[in-house]
Amino acid sequence: MRLVPGVVLGLGMGGFIDGIVLHQIARWHNMGSAVVSPHTMDAMRQNMVWDGEFHLATWVLTLIGIVTLWNDRSASAPTLRVLIGQLILGWGAFNLIEGTIDHHVLEIHHVRDMPVHIPLYDWLFLGIAGVGFILVGVALSGAPRVSRAMR
């Protein structure tokens, strides 16, 4: 099995975990909570629309990962360890990319916007849930063999 299907699936699933856990359950932030603070019903409505668009994008990534995995079915099936490693690698890549762009470049939200922004959370998130997950994913999936996996 190539590296791409599992990693793309991990990107989408990582986005779902972010949206479900941090946006909906913990209510630490919404997609635009640093831009439009969700303290009124109108502001909450706008943030819910942005969250919905975010969830739609992660759904599309997950679907692409499933279709890519399906199309790769002629290749040898990975071990469970390799597949989990690829999922974690994709999740970490999602966290690193989304965290860098949304938290630091665009500043549309932060890991912990509500009730106040705590910058340390942004940096810990990039280090642990971004770089850390990528390293764990590489270790589990054997991803250094990328040239062979991409064939």
Protein Blocks (a to p, Z undefined) as FASTA:
>chain_A
ZZklmmmmmmmmmmmmmmmmmmmmnomacfklmmmccfbfklmmmmmmmmmmmmmmmmmm
mmmmmmmmmmmmmpccddfklmmmmmmmmmmmmmmmmmmmmmmmnomacfblbfbdcfkl
mmmmmmmmmmmmmmmmmmmnommmmmmmmZZ
